Amino acid sequence: MVYLQQILFLIAVVAAVWIFSKKVAAIRRNILLGRDENYSDHPDLRWKNVFLLAFGQKKMFRRPMVALMHFIIYAGFIIINAEVLEIVIDGLFGTHRLFAGFLGSFYTFLINAFEILAIGVLGVCVAFLVRRNFMKLKRFISHDLDGWPRSDANYILITEIVLMTLFLTMNASDTLLQARGYGHYADHNTGNFVLSQYLQPLLNGLSDGALVGVERACWWLHILGILVFLNYLPYSKHLHILLAFPNAYYTRLLPKGEMHNMVSIQNEVLYAMQPELAPTDATPPAKFGAKDVMDLSWRNLMDAYSCTECGRCSSACPATQTGKALSPRKIMMDTRDRLEEVGKNIDANGGEFKDDGKSLLHNYISTEELRACTTCNACVEECPVSISPLEIILELRRSLIMEESNAPQEWNGMFSNIENNFAPWKFSPDDRDKWAEELAGQS
């Protein structure tokens, strides 16, 4: 019977890891569909971003209470799941609480710490469920989250509550069996744990066999729940748990608000003014800006997968807050949805993308949304994991204007003035010089 449990456990772990690895490989493939960009510069600053933004959650602490609650869940996820190592070893080798034997009283200290974290995680998850579903905060009731995204957050919070409850119940039944001196449970004397002991009165009326059933059921459901959660992550906004770290490392180090110039356009202007510099074999750029996800950089696509859908970008966006069509959060969600669609297309066509008549621009993100952006950079500044919706907006807008000549009349007038008068106004350089001379004479 013990060997059967070990075999079943091994099958469950191998299957979960294989399915997870397959999905991660697909996500990596999708991200690398983007244009190549080099982010190998200044590794010291990049590692600093990892520790401050990903590990330290620096930007989260602009709202201290919410940040503290989020940090409890984060710490719980990292620290409590260290216990999973013991569960995996026990499951593979048929042991029980393997670490208790050689850690002694320190093992009890660790489990007590885990239980305190577990009750903290449980309480915070309940608070977040109330906050998301009953307090009606604007960024959580936005239509961006209609359908699956709203349910996704609730599913994760409920799963965390269930996992923490299973953990505490497992400890309560285990220590109760130790106290009764039943079977191999008597081999360990960890004593009661700090919080699970208060669940023992609920279990004390059970027979030894029933209590073993409760302990084993909690043990299996706890580890299977973690394995299911592992494979749910790639389909959820909670993929940021993993991608926040590389995303923080590869974040842009340019000054905030500085835009990427298009080298091809700069060269066109340079060659027009100084033809002698133009290479004889110069070829025009294939396209300007981005129309679909393959035209964006790989880091833009990793941004899309890293989005937490927290809505801080949209709550800071002046366009969103004044009722415009633009929502930076929706820009990231639409980019991820289109990228997933492209990935499925590639899988269905033997590794090659077959034109489906769709594109990120127009089919997912509208002209109205792009024109509403003021390029103020507030969305980038507010994002806890340094995602940049602005870069995607600018690339799509460049395609809209430079590939489709699709711009409002007011913009076209400004473009024409810049081209002819070297300024956004309709006055010629001579008129501006004259105006400046008149001002100087008056002074």
Secondary structure as the mmCIF struct_conf table of DSSP 4:
data_model
#
loop_
_struct_conf.conf_type_id
_struct_conf.id
_struct_conf.beg_label_comp_id
_struct_conf.beg_label_asym_id
_struct_conf.beg_label_seq_id
_struct_conf.end_label_comp_id
_struct_conf.end_label_asym_id
_struct_conf.end_label_seq_id
HELX_RH_AL_P HELX_RH_AL_P1 VAL A 2 ILE A 31
TURN_TY1_P TURN_TY1_P1 LEU A 32 LEU A 33
BEND BEND1 GLY A 34 GLY A 34
STRN STRN1 ARG A 35 ARG A 35
HELX_LH_PP_P HELX_LH_PP_P1 ASP A 36 ASP A 36
BEND BEND2 ASP A 41 ASP A 41
HELX_RH_AL_P HELX_RH_AL_P2 PRO A 43 ASN A 49
HELX_RH_PI_P HELX_RH_PI_P1 VAL A 50 PHE A 55
BEND BEND3 GLY A 56 GLY A 56
HELX_RH_3T_P HELX_RH_3T_P1 LYS A 58 ARG A 62
BEND BEND4 ARG A 63 ARG A 63
HELX_RH_AL_P HELX_RH_AL_P3 PRO A 64 ILE A 80
TURN_TY1_P TURN_TY1_P2 ASN A 81 ALA A 82
HELX_RH_AL_P HELX_RH_AL_P4 GLU A 83 PHE A 93
TURN_TY1_P TURN_TY1_P3 GLY A 94 GLY A 94
BEND BEND5 HIS A 96 ARG A 97
HELX_RH_AL_P HELX_RH_AL_P5 LEU A 98 LEU A 103
TURN_TY1_P TURN_TY1_P4 GLY A 104 GLY A 104
HELX_RH_AL_P HELX_RH_AL_P6 SER A 105 ASN A 133
TURN_TY1_P TURN_TY1_P5 PHE A 134 PHE A 134
BEND BEND6 MET A 135 MET A 135
HELX_RH_AL_P HELX_RH_AL_P7 LYS A 138 ILE A 141
BEND BEND7 SER A 142 SER A 142
HELX_RH_3T_P HELX_RH_3T_P2 HIS A 143 LEU A 145
TURN_TY1_P TURN_TY1_P6 ASP A 146 GLY A 147
HELX_RH_AL_P HELX_RH_AL_P8 TRP A 148 ARG A 180
TURN_TY1_P TURN_TY1_P7 GLY A 181 GLY A 181
HELX_RH_3T_P HELX_RH_3T_P3 GLY A 183 ASP A 187
TURN_TY1_P TURN_TY1_P8 VAL A 194 LEU A 195
HELX_RH_3T_P HELX_RH_3T_P4 SER A 196 LEU A 199
HELX_RH_AL_P HELX_RH_AL_P9 GLN A 200 LEU A 203
TURN_TY1_P TURN_TY1_P9 ASN A 204 GLY A 205
BEND BEND8 LEU A 206 LEU A 206
HELX_RH_AL_P HELX_RH_AL_P10 ASP A 208 TYR A 232
HELX_RH_3T_P HELX_RH_3T_P5 LEU A 233 TYR A 235
BEND BEND9 SER A 236 SER A 236
HELX_RH_3T_P HELX_RH_3T_P6 LYS A 237 LEU A 239
HELX_RH_AL_P HELX_RH_AL_P11 HIS A 240 TYR A 249
TURN_TY1_P TURN_TY1_P10 TYR A 250 TYR A 250
BEND BEND10 THR A 251 THR A 251
BEND BEND11 LEU A 254 LEU A 254
HELX_LH_PP_P HELX_LH_PP_P2 PRO A 255 PRO A 255
TURN_TY1_P TURN_TY1_P11 LYS A 256 GLY A 257
HELX_LH_PP_P HELX_LH_PP_P3 GLU A 258 ASN A 261
HELX_RH_AL_P HELX_RH_AL_P12 VAL A 263 MET A 273
HELX_RH_3T_P HELX_RH_3T_P7 PRO A 275 LEU A 277
BEND BEND12 ALA A 278 ALA A 278
TURN_TY1_P TURN_TY1_P12 THR A 280 ASP A 281
BEND BEND13 ALA A 286 ALA A 286
BEND BEND14 PHE A 288 GLY A 289
BEND BEND15 LYS A 291 ASP A 292
HELX_RH_3T_P HELX_RH_3T_P8 VAL A 293 ASP A 295
BEND BEND16 LEU A 296 LEU A 296
STRN STRN2 SER A 297 SER A 297
HELX_RH_AL_P HELX_RH_AL_P13 TRP A 298 SER A 306
HELX_RH_AL_P HELX_RH_AL_P14 ARG A 312 ALA A 316
HELX_RH_AL_P HELX_RH_AL_P15 PRO A 318 GLN A 321
TURN_TY1_P TURN_TY1_P13 THR A 322 GLY A 323
BEND BEND17 ALA A 325 ALA A 325
HELX_RH_AL_P HELX_RH_AL_P16 PRO A 328 ALA A 348
TURN_TY1_P TURN_TY1_P14 ASN A 349 GLY A 351
BEND BEND18 GLU A 352 GLU A 352
HELX_LH_PP_P HELX_LH_PP_P4 PHE A 353 ASP A 355
BEND BEND19 GLY A 357 GLY A 357
HELX_RH_PI_P HELX_RH_PI_P2 LEU A 360 TYR A 364
STRN STRN3 ILE A 365 ILE A 365
HELX_RH_AL_P HELX_RH_AL_P17 THR A 367 ALA A 372
HELX_RH_AL_P HELX_RH_AL_P18 ALA A 378 GLU A 382
TURN_TY1_P TURN_TY1_P15 PRO A 384 VAL A 385
HELX_RH_AL_P HELX_RH_AL_P19 PRO A 389 ARG A 398
HELX_RH_PI_P HELX_RH_PI_P3 SER A 399 GLU A 403
TURN_TY1_P TURN_TY1_P16 GLU A 404 GLU A 404
HELX_RH_AL_P HELX_RH_AL_P20 GLN A 409 ASN A 421
BEND BEND20 PHE A 422 PHE A 427
HELX_RH_AL_P HELX_RH_AL_P21 PRO A 429 GLN A 442
#
